[in-house]
Amino acid sequence: MDKEHILLVEDDKVFSRVMTRALLHRGYGVSHATNVDEALLLIESTQFNHAILDLNLGDHTSLRLIVPLKHSNPSSRILILTGYASITTAVEAIKLGADNYLTKPADADEILSALLIDIDKPNSIAHLEATRLEPMSVRRLEWEHIQKVLKEHSGNISETARQLKMHRRTLQRKLQKRPIAK
């Protein structure tokens, strides 16, 4: 195998297209799956050097892909990428064998940096980030939860407002604000 091969498991079509293009441009081979079943088939047929896994894939989680990936290639590096971060899922992902965990939005350089930097080396950026890992602010958690519920209701603001027990205008004002820093 001449170039390193990355498995990208992402159900967002636009993000996966942009990420695939960026990885190819940087010299990586890329295989893309949109769900767990597709990813498992790829893992059975191909050995990957690295994997970038979107945590939430519709009604499923990509955490169940970590063990088969590590079984297929124990030295593969695995990054969990998510828009809905929590300390609990980060810890679970690392316990299962993921090498790092990154919240969206993130660009290709940030993703590759998080994927490739050795978190065990005391001087690495990832190590410094891991030592500063702090819980998200209440406002950031609220914003993340609103985004999750909005996605679950296919962007329907009225239904999302009902589910959140919030006035529609209040929800619209919150959505107009930029994402809150952690």
N, C-alpha and C positions, 0 to 999 in steps of 0.2 A: 504494500500500500504506500504510494508516494506521498500523498497528503493526508493530513489528519481529517478524520470523518466525524462530523457532529450530527447527533440526532436532535432535531428541533420538534418538540411536541407543543403545539400552540393551536388553539381553535379560532383565534382572531385572524381572519384572512389577510387583512391589510398589514397587520404587524408581522405576520409570518412571512409575507412576500418581501417586505422591507428588510427583515432580519436575514432571510435567506440570501437576498442580493448582497447585503453587507458582508456576510460570511464568505460567500463565493468570491467577492472582490478582494478579501483578505487572504485568499488561497486555501480555504477549507472546503472539503467535500461536505455536502449537506443532504440529509434525508429528512423529510418533513412528514409528520403525522398530525391529524387533527383530533384524534381521540385515543384512548387507552388501548383499544383492540388493534387499531392500525399500528400503534407503537410496538405492541407485543410481537406482531408479525415481523416488523422490521428488526427487532432485537434478536429474533430467532434466526434471521437470515443474514445479518450483517454485524460485524464487530465494530463498535464505535469507540473512538478515543475520548469523546466528550458527549454530554447531553445537556440540553437546555430544556427544562420541563416547566410548562405553565402549570401552576398548582391546581387551579380550578378549570376543569374541562366540562362545561355543562353541569350535569348532575354527578360527575365523577371527579376523583382526585388523581393526580399523577403520582402520588406517593407510592402507589403499588408498582410503579415501574422501576423504582430504585434498586430493589433486590435483584430482579432479573438482569438489569444493566450491570450491576456489580458482579453477578454470577458469570455473565458473558465475558466481561473484561474487568477483572478486579482493579486494574490501574486506571480505569476510566474516571474522569472527573465529571461530577454532576452538579448542576446549578438549578435550584428551584427559583422560578420567577413568578411573582404574584402581584396582583393589584390589591389584594385583601390580606395584608400581612398580620400575623399575630405571633407572639412569642411561642405559644404552644405549638403551632404548626412548624415553626422554624426549628424548635428543639426536636420534634418528632422526625422531621426530614433529616436532620443531622444524625440522629440516632440510627435511622435506617441506612445511612451511608452516603447521604448527599454531602458534597464538599462545601457548598455555600448556599446562601439564600439572599435574594435581592428583590426589593419591591419595585413595581412599575410606578411611574414611567421611568424607563431607562433606555439609553441609546446603545448601539452596537459596541462601542468602546467600553462603556461601563459594564455591559454584560460579559464581554470577553475578559475584562480585567477581573471581575468577580469569579468567573469560571476558572481562570488560569493561575491566579495568584495563590500561593501556598499559605493557607491560613495558619499552619503550624510554625511558620518562620516568624520569629518575634519582630523582625523589622519590616514585614510586608504590610501593605496598606490594608489588606483584608484583616490581618491580625489587629491592627489599630482600630478598625471599624468594629470588630467583634468585642474588643475590650470596652468600647463606648456604647454597646447595645443597651438602649434604654427603652422602656415601654413608650408607646405612642401617646401623644396628648389626647385628652378627651375630645377636643375639637377634630383632630385627625381621625380618631376612631369613628366619630360621627360621620365625617365625610366619606370614609371607606365604607361604612355600613350603608349610607345612602346610595353610593355607587353600586354596591352589590344588589340591593333591593331593586334599583332602577334597571339593572341588567336582567334580573330575574323576571321583570315585567316588560321586557323588550322595549325599554325606553318610554313606556307609557307613564307620563307624569301624574295623571289623575289617580291611576291605580297605585302607583308608588306612594303618593301622598296618603291615600286611604290606608295602605299597609303600615305606614309609619305613624299613622294617627296624627297627621300634620296637615295644616291648611295648604292647599295647592300653591298659593302665592308665596307662602313661607318657603316651601320646597324650591320653587323657582328662584327665589332670591339666593338660597344656599347654593344652588347649582350654578348660578352666575359667578360666584366667587371662585377664585383660583384654588387649586388643592392646597391644603394647609400643610406646612412642613411638619415633620414628625415631632 
